[in-house]
Amino acid sequence: MQRPAETAETAETTKPALGVGMVGYAFMGAAHSQGWRTVGRVFDLPLRPAMAAICGRDPDSVRAAADKHGWAAAETDWRALIARDDVQLVDICTPGDSHAEIAIAALEAGKHVLCEKPLANSVAEAEAMVEAARRARERGQIATVGFNYRRTPAIAHARRMVRDGRLGVLRHVRVSYLQDWLVDPESPLVWRLRREHAGSGALGDLGAHIVDLAQYLAGEPLVGVSALTETFVRERPLPEGAAAGGTAAGGLGGRAGGAARGAVTVDDAALFSGRLASGALASFEATRFAAGRKNALRIELNGERGSLAFDLERLNELHFHDHTEPATDAGFRRILVTEPEHPYLEAWWPAGHALGYEHTFVHQARDLVLAIDARTEPEPSFADGLQVQRVLAAVEESAEKNCVYTPVPA
């Protein structure tokens, strides 16, 4: 007689496999690996995600990443990964300069695609990706972009509240995303600081997230922006192993090992205002120079009937003000988003037991598997990623053309 655990394991292995191949294995690769490794153990899914292969250019490093994160095989050429028969979904965790080429090739090869944000480094690349996704959709393939903060239960619950009219007509959205990992001018010139690799700086890295969140929570697009950007440190030491014309692969932080320096070709900070389609006003700040702020993302929405506020550093909480209550009793109240009725929480811990950053990638994997099985349009789609890309491009254009008014002394 089989034990219950054995029966459950047998039932899981009889589900159709969804072979996942991932390109990239650094910070985002580790986060996505956590999602794929965990999702089938938490949620009852119609398909069984199988971590078939991971890809990176350095054979020793990618093999070590495969062993560490639980991938069955390692490849050093993303084309070989796409060609594998055991890969049905390609997960792209590379710098933005390779997103379009890999995603389009994967879609043309009949694979589903998950691509990290921002979708591309330019509007033209993003448009080509959307067109490839449209053709693939006709064949039943799914293409989605990885805005993982949508998968925070508190954010998903906030979207429900806005959709259900709890705020009434929206008036304001204000968002900031503050980090400090570049404050030290001697931090090395990693790929995130080179336009040819990253596309933009804090704008694409952090601004993409907050633009997506603002549009997602409001349920409407931005239709106009006015912007300022700045690069505070314009030259940095080259990382060890980097030539003067480029950089070695790198991640966040760290100190350079040599004296040679190279130009920073992206923004360090972006500040912009905007207008949503309904006429609501929005304000945005994205910077990697806010000393003391490690990963401080905050968003607040104000409407005629109330307000909602979220802080990523308290990611299991929402703060809600119901403006229809008498002023004598009204005020912001904390909603602890840990109940089984809240988004994603039915599969996790008893109420009051908090989740963390890594769970957003588990939820992302869950939503993608369900969309693939049901053949439904994923959220966010490549078209949603293109909309964000257009906003980022408009911010850059506004910042380049902005005229600063200097008051005449009295």
Secondary structure, 3 states (H helix, E strand, C coil): CCCHHHHHHHHHHCCCEEEEEEECCCHHHHHHHHHHHHHHHHCCCCCEEEEEEEECCCHHHHHHHHHHHCCCEEECCHHHHHHCCCCCEEEECCCHHHHHHHHHHHHHCCCEEEEECCCCCCHHHHHHHHHHHHHHHHCCCCEEEECHHHHCHHHHHHHHHHHCCCCCCEEEEEEEEECCCCCCCCCCCCHHHCHHHHCCCHHHHHHHHHHHHHHHHHCCCEEEEEEEEECCCCEEECCCCCCCCCCCCCCCCCCCCCCCEEECCCCCEEEEEEEECCCCEEEEEEECCCCCCCCEEEEEEEECCEEEEEEHHHCCEEEEEECCCCCCCCCCEEEECCCCCCCCHHHCCCCCCCCCCCHHHHHHHHHHHHHHHHCCCCCCEHHHHHHHHHHHHHHHHHHHHCCCCCCCCC
